[in-house]
Amino acid sequence: MKKKLSYVIITALLMLVLSACSQGSNSESSSGNDSSSGSNDEDITIAVVLKTLSTPYWKVMEAGVLQAAEDLGVKVNIVGPPSEAEIMQQVNQIEDQLSKNPDAILVAPIQPSTVVPLLEATDIPVITLDTDADIENRLSYIGTDNYTAGVEGAKFLIEELGLKQGDKVALIDGAPGNPATNDRIKGAKDTFTEAGIDIAAEQPADSDSTKAMNVMENILQVEKDLKAVFVASDDMALGALRAIEPSGLDIKVVGVNGDQVAAESILNGGMFASVAQKPYDMGYLGVQKAVAAIKGEEIEERIDSGIDIIKKDNAQEQIDFLSDIVD
């Protein structure tokens, strides 16, 4: 009789425990979209396809992605081709990441038009970083306003050098059809022209340092009285600088990106300045906004990650910042 009574009591207690667990499970599920609960965040996976992972700029963006993933408790898969010339390899990487069905995908397209068909054919949320693409279902673009970067670079040269009407400058662009570099040059050109500054030369160098050096050498054979050169990237700016230094001419060089090598050159009296983008912020914001969208929150269609002018008095600060986040 005692055994039977004990059995009944134990059975009753078990039923009470199971009932309580069931109620707790239903309560947790209903609050799963509450941003204060991180229980579902560990199951979120975000694919990230950058232009490359082999240069400082993109390593800094990668660091921003990884930090956001750690802070928010989500998983990220980061890939990129060996160089920015590998357009089709990036397309293949995007296709591969989409096949894994991530919760969202962040893409920095090398050639925007080539990625549009792939990304428009998916229901996976898409956010572009650094370079935008005309994708119908894109949720947001996060990056620099490249036209503004060109405007600010030209303004800096005009103000710092006291450029006046009739003074000559040169422009070195990236590859024709690259919207980021083309917009930077357009912003600078419009600003110089409005101020009456003479654009003595404007040539592309395909975002290649050696080509930029050769382009600058050719320009100097014709134009020796230039006051400055605005270049659409730091890598090309350093190439142009290699052509200018042996000539002994005092021609100031301003690039775009604000990477560590450029900051070191500025600190040592090489480049004059760089319009720094904020790739770390782009990467961090990309993950942050993707998580918000996955949770059903509305996000802005365009997010300007901002710019800074890196010059001699703040170059060391930029070097220290970049060293800390990449090392």
N, C-alpha and C positions, 0 to 999 in steps of 0.2 A: 504493500500500500504506500509506503514511504517512497519507494522507487518510482511508482506511478505518479505520485504527487510531484516529485522532483522533475520528472520528465515534462509534465505539463507546465511547470513554472519556467523551465529552461526554454521550452518551445515558445511560450508567450513572450519572454524577453527577446528572443531572436526575431520574432515578428515585429516587435516594437523598434528594434535597431534597424531592420531592413526598411521599415516604413520611414524612419527618420532619414536614412541615407537617400531614399528615393526622393523625398521632399527637398533635401539639400541639393541633389543633382538638378532637379527642375529649376530651382532658384538660381543656380549658377549659370545655367544655359540662358535664361532670360536676361541676365545682366552681362552677357558676353560682349556686347557692343559698347559697354561702358568703358571709356578711356582710362578710368582709374584701375581697371582690372587688366593685368598683363597675362592672364591665363591663356588667351588665344594668340598672343603675339609670337610666342615661340613657334607656332605653326606657320607663320607668314614667311614666305620665301620670295625674294626680289632678285630678278636677273638684272645685271648691269653690264652693258656692252660699250666700252670706251673706244676711242679712235686708236689707241695703242696703250701699252703699259710700259713702254721702254724709254720714255722721256720724263724729265722732272715734273713738267706741268701735269701730266696724267697720273703720275705717282702721288702727287699732292691731292688730286681729285679722289683717287682710290683711298687715300688716308681718311678723307672726309666721309666717304661711304662706309668704311669700316668702323669709324667712331660712332656714326649714327646707328649702325646696326647693333653695336655693343650697348649704346645708351638705351635703345628702344627694345632690345631683346628679340631681334628678328634675324633671319638668315639671309645672306646675300651671296650670290655667285657672280664673280667679277671676271670678265674676259676682255681681250682686245688683241688685235693683230700685231705682228712685230713692228710695223711702221704705219704711218698714215697714208702710205702709197698703196697698201693692200686693201683695196676697196671690196673686191669680191670675197676675200677671206672674212671681212667683217660681216658681209651679208650672210655668209654661211654660218657664222657664229650666232647671229641673230636668229636664224632659222633653227639652229640647234637648241638655243635657249628657249624659244617658244615651244618647241616639241616637248620640253620638260614641264610645261604648264605651270609657270610661276604665278604668283598672285599679282605681280606687276612687273613691268620691264622698263628700265631706264636706258636710253640710247643716246650716245653722242655720235651722230652720223658723219662719216667722212665725206660722203657724197649724198646729200639728202634725197635726191630723186631716186636713187637705187634702193632705198629702204622703204619707200612709201608703200609699194604693193604688198610686201610682207606684213607690215604693221597695220595696214588698213584691213587686212584679211583676218585679224585676230580679235577676240573679245577681251583679251587681256589688257588691263589699263596701261597706257603708254605715256611716259614723260620723257621729253628730250632735254639733254644737257649740253651746254656750251654752244651748240649749233642747232638751229631749229629746222624742222622739216614740215612741209605742207601736208600733214597727215590729218584726215578728217576726224578720226577718233582720238587724237592726241588730247590728253587731259591738261597738260601744262608744259610750258617751256621755261627752263631755269638757266639763266646765263647772263653774260654781259651784253649790254646794248652796244654793239660793235661800232655803229655810226658815232655814238657819243664818245667812245674811246678814241676814235680818230679826231673828233672835234677837240677833246681835252688835250690830246697830245700836241696838236697844232697850236692851241691857245698857250700852252706852257712854253713852247719855243718862241712864239711871238712876244710874250711878256718877259721871259727870262733873258732873251737876247736883244730885246728892243727892236725887233724886226720892223722895217718900215716899207712903204710902197717902193717897189722896184727891186728889193732884195730877192735873191734867188734861193730856192730850195729844190730838193729832189724827193721823189716818192718811189719806194720799192714795195711792190705788191706781192701777194702770194700767187697761187695758180688762178688763171682765169676761170670763173665759175665757182670759186670757193666763196660762199656768201660772207663768211666771217671776215676774212682778210680784205675782200673787195669793199665791204661796208666801212671798214676802218680807213681805208685809203680815200673813199668818197667823203667821209666826214672831215678828214684832214684837208683834202683838196678844196672842199667848199669853204672851209674856214680860212685857209690861206688866200684863196681867190677873193673872198669878201674883204680881206684886209689889204688887198692890192699887192700881195706877195707873188712874185713870178715863179710859176712851176716850170723850172728849166728842164726837167726830165721826169718821166714816169714810166717805169718798166716792171714787169713781173719777174719773180725769181723762184716761183713754184715752191715756196716755203722751204727752200734748201739753202743752207749756209754757204756752201761752195759756189752755188749759182749766184747768190747775192754778192759775193766777193767779186765774181767775174763781171756782173752787171755794174757794180760800183766802179770797177777799173775802167770799163768802157765809158761810163758817164764822165769820169775824171779826165779822159782824153779830150773831151770837148768842153766841159764846164769845170773851170778851176776856181771860180769865184763864188762857189756855193757857201751859204751860211749854215745850212743844216740839211739833214736827211731824216725824213720820217719813214720808218720801216714797219711793215704790218705784223712782224713778230720779232721776238728777241733773238731767236736763232739766226734769222736773216740779218738782223741789226749787227750782230757780232761778226758776221761774214763781211758786211759792208765796212765795218770798222777795220778789219784786217787789210782792206784795200786802201783805206784813207791814211792809216798810220805811217806807212813808208813814204807817203807823199809830203809829209810835213805840213799839210794844210790844216787850218783850224776849222774843221767842219763838225758841228755837233750832231750826234746820232741819238735818236729816240726810237725805241722799239715798243712792243706790246707783249705783255704776259706777266712781267715782274718775277721771273724765275730766279733761282739762286745764282746761277752763273752770271746772269745779267746784273743782278744786285752786286755781286763781287766786282764785276767790271766797272760799275758806276762808282763803287767805293774806292777803287784804285785809279780813278781818273780816265777810264776808257769811254764807255757809253755815257751820254749826258743824263739820260733818264729813261724810265720805262713806265708805260701805262699798265699798271698791274691789274690783271683780272683776279678773281677770287675762286679758283678751282676747288679749294677745300670746302668753301661755303656751298658751291654748286652740288658737290657730292653729298654733303650732309643734308642740305635742303631736299635733294632728290629723294633720298630714303624717307625723310620725315614726311614729305608731302605724299609719297606713295602709300605709306602706312595710313595716313589720314584718309586718303581716297578709298583704300581697301575697307576701312571702317565706315564708309558711307558719308564721310564729310566732304563738303565742297571745297575745292582748292582753286587758287587764282590761275587764270589761263596763261599769264605771263608774269614771271618773277625776276626782277632785275637783281642780280647778285652783287652789283656795285663794282667800282674801280677805285684805285689809289694811284697817285703819282709817286713812283720810287725815284728819289734823287739822292745826292750825296749825304744829306743830313739824316735820312731815315733808312739808308740802304742796309746798315748793320742790323737794324731792328727786323727788317725783312729776312735777312740771312738767318738770324736766330730763330725766327718763327718757322721758316721752312725746314731748318735743320731739326727742330724739335718734333715736327709732325711726321717727317719722312723717316728719320732714324728709328 
